[in-house]
Amino acid sequence: MKNKYEIIIYWSQEDRRFIAEVPELPGCMADGKTHKEALANVEVIIQEWIETAIELKRQIPQAKGKLMYA
């Protein structure tokens, strides 16, 4: 079963790219020239984040499916 983490996508004027962040996974973010590219890139990074956490025997947060501060 695939986890469904909240993904926030916004435009960074400084980077001139769309940034996709996953608040529940500290440091998990990616960028792209378009919303679609940023989303595709962050999906790869989510999987890599989880794989790294498993290798390091770190806890993997359960996806809440909504913003933590909503």
N, C-alpha and C positions, 0 to 999 in steps of 0.2 A: 504494500500500500504506500502510495506516494504522499508525503506530507505537503500540506498547502500552507506555506508561510505567507504572511502579508508582505507585499512588495510595494514600495513607494517609488514612483518614477517622477523626476522633476528635471527641469532644464537648468544647467549650470552655465551662466553667461561667461564665467571665468574660463571654464574648460571648453565652452562652445560644444557641449555634448549633453545628451540625456544621461542622467545618473539613476540607477536602480539600486535601492537599498533594502535590506531585509532586517528590520529592527530586532527581531527575535534571535538573530544569529549575529553576535557582535563581530563587526569588521567585514561582514558579508555584503559586498557591493560590486557593481560592474557599471560600465558605461556603453554608449553606442551613439551612432549618428542619428538614429531614429528611436521612437518609443519601442518599436518592434525589435530592433537590434539590441537595445538595452535589456529588454525582457528576455530575449533568447540568451544573451550573455550571462545574465544573472542566474538563469536556470542551471547553466553549467557550473557556475561558481557555488550555488547552493549544494549541488551534488559533491563537488570537491571539498567544500567546507565540512559536510557530513562525513565523507570518507576520511578526512584528516582527523576529525574528532574521534572517530572509531579507532584509527591507528594509535592515537595518543591516549586512548582510554578516557576520553573526556565525555561529560554528559552532553547529550543532544537535546535541546529544548523541544518540547512537544509543540506542534503548531496550534495556535489558538484560533486561527481563522479570522481574526479581526484585530484591529489596532489595540495595543495594550493600554493606550491612554484615551481611548474613545469612551 
